[in-house]
């Protein structure tokens, strides 16, 4: 997620709700494409309706807060994200705790990746590290057959941006305050 997109999230959260509806639609298509081996991944998503969006919400208003609350509720009930990974409405609207927002968005990305959606690079790297650790514990070596189990379709191109998550969030905050 780029700084420009992140700095615009606090306004009304419409982008988050559109993404939530996209993940839900992808889960429905995932169920239709193949027989689901683990129905628990998609059962909550496919049973819920689309998330309600208030596109005319102005930044900082009750309606913008309602949009954020709808997203948090969707994360809680649709994706079954743990409470410790969720953020509060003020964390996004007032930018009180942007790290919690990022952690929640990463968890949403992880859950979407399980459905075959394109995963962010950080999620792909986490998965690769987990596979390497599991292979070391089994005493195996990684081979091409393990590539099928990774998140998302085709792996993304690795960028040379080696900033930590904290540096990226701090950089986004600095850029957005200058705007």
C-alpha positions, 0 to 999 in steps of 0.5 A: 500500500503506498503512502498516498493511498494510506494517507487517504484512508483516514478520510472516509474508509470507502476504499477499505469497504470496497476492498472488503466487498472485493474479498467477499466476491473473490471468496464466492468465486473461489467456492464456485471455481473449486470444491472448498477443502476447508469451508471454514475459510469461506463460510463466514464470507459467503454467508454475509452480504456486501458491506454497506458503504456510505460513499457521500461521507465527509472526512471526520463525520459520523458517517466516515466513522460508520464506514470504519466501524463497518470495516472493523465489523466485517473483519471481526465477523466475516474474516474472524480476525482476532481482536488483538489484530483489529484497530479502533475507529479513532486509530484510523480517523484520528490517526492515533495508532496507525500501526494497528491499522497496518497490522489489521490490513496485513491480516486481511491480506493474509486471509485474502491470499488464502483464497488465491488473491494476490498477496503483498510482498510482505505476506509472501515473504512471511509465507516463504520464511514459514515454509523454510522453517517447516522444511528445516524442522522436517529435515527436508529441502525446499523443491519445486513441489512446495511452490504450489502451496504458496499464497496468491497466484504468481509471485510478485517481482521483488522490489529493492525497498528494504524499509521496515514497516515502522519506517514506511508508516513513519514516512507516510505520516510525514508525507500526509502531514505535509499535504 
